[in-house]
């Protein structure tokens, strides 16, 4: 089942669009689609286009993106957006408590291009004072970076996600009427 992987790609597309300052309605469409696809109990690969369009927030464009992912294991828009934005910004998005708006501010106002730049900014005490970032937010970002470093030492996503998907699949087989989905930090990736 590819639902979680598609949801992850759609969430990342939404974040990248937000960093670029794109249309908020388009951003929300990808966010909503990610949530709705991630929460499905039925495999999107087995759904007809009409069924996909019946999912709230899924229109013809997103049906096309879903089909593209199922056929190619990637979405061209996602790949194009990743080329337009420094790769290190995606690493910053993985810091707990840091969202696309903060990443956009860091990139535009402080020329932060990755975690190393962000950590340097914090060490120098130059993070607080950027638009929308106060001392408390700086402290939370510092703690988030520490958490990210600890989490990276645990289970890599490539190992954890297939295990989680298998557990969900087995639980759904035992309790087909209930809503079962991956939860916790793995769900957000």
C-alpha positions as semicolon CSV with decimal commas, in nm:
position;residue;x (nm);y (nm);z (nm)
1;X;0,000;0,000;0,000
2;X;0,145;0,334;-0,109
3;X;-0,096;0,566;0,073
4;X;0,154;0,680;0,335
5;X;0,426;0,741;0,077
6;X;0,190;0,950;-0,137
7;X;0,080;1,142;0,173
8;X;0,445;1,209;0,256
9;X;0,517;1,338;-0,095
10;X;0,207;1,560;-0,088
11;X;0,304;1,702;0,252
12;X;0,651;1,778;0,122
13;X;0,508;1,942;-0,191
14;X;0,290;2,161;0,033
15;X;0,592;2,259;0,244
16;X;0,806;2,338;-0,060
17;X;0,527;2,545;-0,213
18;X;0,493;2,736;0,114
19;X;0,868;2,805;0,130
20;X;0,843;2,944;-0,223
21;X;0,551;3,165;-0,121
22;X;0,304;3,000;-0,358
23;X;-0,076;3,024;-0,351
24;X;-0,210;2,933;-0,004
25;X;-0,511;2,754;-0,155
26;X;-0,282;2,526;-0,355
27;X;-0,073;2,459;-0,043
28;X;-0,382;2,369;0,159
29;X;-0,506;2,142;-0,121
30;X;-0,189;1,932;-0,096
31;X;-0,201;1,934;0,286
32;X;-0,564;1,823;0,287
33;X;-0,498;1,554;0,027
34;X;-0,206;1,424;0,233
35;X;-0,419;1,395;0,546
36;X;-0,708;1,230;0,363
37;X;-0,493;0,983;0,170
38;X;-0,286;0,902;0,478
39;X;-0,603;0,817;0,669
40;X;-0,756;0,588;0,409
41;X;-0,804;0,222;0,490
42;X;-0,836;0,135;0,122
43;X;-0,529;0,119;-0,101
44;X;-0,536;0,409;-0,350
45;X;-0,374;0,183;-0,610
46;X;-0,689;-0,028;-0,613
47;X;-0,924;0,270;-0,646
48;X;-1,071;0,393;-0,975
49;X;-1,029;0,760;-1,065
50;X;-1,394;0,829;-0,973
51;X;-1,336;0,681;-0,627
52;X;-1,024;0,894;-0,582
53;X;-1,216;1,208;-0,680
54;X;-1,477;1,124;-0,417
55;X;-1,210;1,170;-0,146
56;X;-1,246;1,520;0,002
57;X;-0,988;1,754;-0,148
58;X;-0,892;1,526;-0,438
59;X;-0,963;1,670;-0,782
60;X;-0,848;1,572;-1,130
61;X;-0,501;1,729;-1,085
62;X;-0,431;1,536;-0,765
63;X;-0,570;1,215;-0,914
64;X;-0,311;1,262;-1,189
65;X;-0,035;1,310;-0,932
66;X;-0,145;0,996;-0,746
67;X;-0,143;0,794;-1,070
68;X;0,197;0,941;-1,156
69;X;0,338;0,828;-0,820
70;X;0,187;0,482;-0,853
71;X;0,336;0,441;-1,200
72;X;0,675;0,602;-1,152
73;X;0,734;0,602;-0,773
74;X;0,780;0,980;-0,795
75;X;0,594;1,300;-0,880
76;X;0,760;1,537;-1,128
77;X;0,630;1,848;-0,947
78;X;0,793;1,724;-0,626
79;X;1,123;1,664;-0,804
80;X;1,109;2,006;-0,973
81;X;1,038;2,185;-0,644
82;X;1,330;2,006;-0,475
83;X;1,559;2,138;-0,750
84;X;1,441;2,497;-0,694
85;X;1,509;2,500;-0,321
86;X;1,837;2,415;-0,144
87;X;1,825;2,053;-0,026
88;X;1,933;2,156;0,323
89;X;1,603;2,338;0,375
90;X;1,425;2,003;0,368
91;X;1,651;1,891;0,654
92;X;1,548;2,199;0,852
93;X;1,182;2,108;0,796
94;X;1,252;1,783;0,981
95;X;1,341;1,973;1,298
96;X;1,048;1,930;1,540
97;X;0,862;2,257;1,578
98;X;0,998;2,416;1,259
99;X;0,752;2,468;0,977
100;X;0,769;2,605;0,625
101;X;0,709;2,967;0,731
102;X;1,008;2,960;0,964
103;X;1,223;2,791;0,700
104;X;1,123;3,059;0,450
105;X;1,222;3,333;0,697
106;X;1,555;3,163;0,771
107;X;1,631;3,127;0,402
108;X;1,525;3,475;0,293
109;X;1,641;3,683;0,591
110;X;1,950;3,495;0,712
111;X;2,052;3,298;0,401
112;X;2,030;2,972;0,596
113;X;2,066;2,684;0,351
114;X;2,087;2,386;0,587
115;X;2,113;2,258;0,943
116;X;2,478;2,360;0,976
117;X;2,391;2,721;0,890
118;X;2,102;2,714;1,137
119;X;2,317;2,571;1,416
120;X;2,580;2,839;1,348
121;X;2,314;3,110;1,364
122;X;2,198;2,976;1,701
123;X;2,555;2,952;1,837
124;X;2,616;3,314;1,741
125;X;2,289;3,419;1,904
126;X;2,158;3,568;1,580
127;X;1,842;3,362;1,537
128;X;1,619;3,554;1,778
129;X;1,540;3,888;1,627
130;X;1,464;3,755;1,282
131;X;1,102;3,834;1,187
132;X;0,869;3,613;1,389
133;X;1,146;3,447;1,592
134;X;1,181;3,534;1,960
135;X;1,418;3,392;2,226
136;X;1,169;3,122;2,325
137;X;1,136;3,011;1,961
138;X;1,516;3,006;1,931
139;X;1,538;2,780;2,236
140;X;1,266;2,551;2,096
141;X;1,448;2,527;1,762
142;X;1,776;2,446;1,940
143;X;1,600;2,169;2,136
144;X;1,434;2,049;1,815
145;X;1,774;2,015;1,648
146;X;1,900;1,811;1,944
147;X;1,591;1,590;1,917
148;X;1,644;1,548;1,544
149;X;2,003;1,435;1,600
150;X;1,882;1,181;1,859
151;X;1,599;1,056;1,637
152;X;1,835;1,007;1,343
153;X;2,026;0,763;1,558
154;X;1,718;0,548;1,612
155;X;1,553;0,376;1,317
156;X;1,595;0,505;0,964
157;X;1,266;0,582;0,790
158;X;1,344;0,332;0,515
159;X;1,350;0,060;0,780
160;X;1,070;0,185;1,005
161;X;0,807;0,273;0,742
162;X;0,780;-0,075;0,585
163;X;0,751;-0,226;0,933
164;X;0,482;0,023;1,031
165;X;0,294;-0,035;0,703
166;X;0,306;-0,412;0,761
167;X;0,169;-0,373;1,115
168;X;-0,113;-0,150;0,990
169;X;-0,197;-0,397;0,711
170;X;-0,213;-0,688;0,958
171;X;-0,427;-0,493;1,204
172;X;-0,668;-0,389;0,929
173;X;-0,705;-0,755;0,831
174;X;-0,808;-0,837;1,189
175;X;-1,031;-0,531;1,242
176;X;-1,153;-0,418;0,898
177;X;-1,422;-0,185;1,033
178;X;-1,197;0,035;1,246
179;X;-0,974;0,317;1,128
180;X;-0,613;0,215;1,166
181;X;-0,324;0,439;1,065
182;X;0,039;0,494;1,151
183;X;0,077;0,748;1,432
184;X;0,356;0,939;1,598
185;X;0,664;1,082;1,435
186;X;0,671;0,828;1,151
187;X;0,329;0,951;1,033
188;X;0,465;1,304;0,984
189;X;0,743;1,190;0,755
